[in-house]
Structure formats: C-alpha cells, structure tokens
Amino acid sequence: MRIIAGAGRGRSLKSVPKELMVKPISARIKKSVFDILRPRLEGSRFLDLYAGTGAVGLEALSRGAASCFFVDADKRCVAVIEENLKRLGFAAKGRASFGDILQDLSWVGYRAGNSEFDIVFLGPPYRTEENVMLAYSTPSLARVAEAALLAPGGIILLQRYKKEKVELPAGYEKYREERYGDTDVEFIRRSVPAA
C-alpha cells in the first residue's frame, strides 16, 4: 500500500497484521474517489471511520486536508495508524482513536478537536471471518447523523458491498454513486430543502 499523490506520494504504509481481516481500499477505488474529491480536499477536516491502516485519511492529508481524525474498533489498527502518521510526517495533522462506530459517536468532536467534518469516509467491513454478510452501513450512518459530525456543505462517502441495502438518516440524500466491481461508493449530503 502506497500514497498515490500529494506530499507523501509513493511512500509506503505499514499494514495491519493479516489475522485482523482488514481489507484496505483498492488503489483503483482510492484513485477514483480522490480524483472526485480533489476540489474539496484543500484545507478540509477529514474523518476516517473504520480506518484500518488509515490509508484513506492519510491520502487525504497527503493531498492537502488540514486534519484527519481516524477511528477504528481495534487498538492494533490504531497503533498502525499512529505509526503511519509518524512515518509520513503527518503526526501534527492527524490523530487516531479507538472507538466503536456502531455506538454513540458524540465523543468524536471532543477527541478530534473538531466538532464537524467536511468529509466523512465510512468503510465498514462487509463480512465476518466466517463469511457472514454484515450490514453496518445503515447503523453507521445513523451514528454519524446523531452526533452531527457533518459540517454544513460537507459530504459522507460510504464504501459498501453492492448488494447491501442502505437506509439514509432523515435529512440526508445520496447525490452520486460509483461502482467498482462488487463495491459501491455512495456520496451523501444533507438534503437540500425544497424551495
């Protein structure tokens, strides 16, 4: 895994232990998503949930995001993210924290030093080790909405298995969707009030 573009271009990232079943975002999806995000990245406050190795948030920092807060439910992933931040020289711009994204997220703003984020990336796992389908997208979006983590004009990117059914929280809408094989990335924003 490497940083694709920006200040850290070409730099390699430390991976998490294989037994953690973390499936990093593919280089193809990452490149496409960041090409779409390019106009929004400079100076943005980025939130990477289900962060794993931190590959998405680290790419955002490399491309000009002002800050990134990473959350993962495995402390070993948090340790790898902290090491990757140091390795890339982004320790002053990024912080990682242990946390369950499926529970109350009201603590995120306090720990991150930002109460709202311009870009929120959600990459929940698709399956268990026993290959049982997971459906974390809907409850994860609900926790983000309940904690009011999205800044005005901000967007949520949800990477999910293409067959997973997703219900958006009230007041949110999907405005774009990209498909990459069996993976969909949905672009979500607050609903625009009817005129």
Steps between C-alpha positions, in 0.01 A plus 500: 500500500629839400392863499391582145544877479593815685767567762540131589481367143659157456560447873406156631265439791539247776232230482301351784554134597331261253289335770304826545312439174537866401438544129665827396338714232630401156737737320249530214212605727722733702629675187150543357349626827779751556477624142132577573587660838786713366313835504387445862822375660718807549466614861220252577430332834491127424354217710602139420270247671584126495845635418699172494850601387392862455559484124205725411561771759874496434434549128276796592779655712752443222270685258446806716240425767563720804434219747378144531354311793514122469275258693525123511360235734832312521782648705756328277365699204521821703868424575572440128328828406708690757816343359395589143432860604855525642653320202343750258566807714129566558492451878415869556198479268353162595378319809375144541260367759350169604121499474196301394338676206173313561460670839452864599756722323439823692854471647667531156486880481659537843787258431556627147500867595240553223128487562423466126673352198493600134552144375406182685617167356326181613651168394331241722594132462279297264532153652610313811788250508231231453387678180172615657367814336514811719272802465679780686431781253153607617579504875836670437335779301242538778777545762673766285170688459407473870837645601462783241852437371442634147577868446261714292575426135697190600474152350506141618658233284371149570691204357277192511432162344280560196220270625475655846176694544555840659253734666612860530428699815217753476625822345775337291508411130721307260608721211756280326596134484802330347531123448829309501437128451311382810564828686287814489602842628207725583538877535256630761414853616235673704180529302443828323172650630228533240456856375 
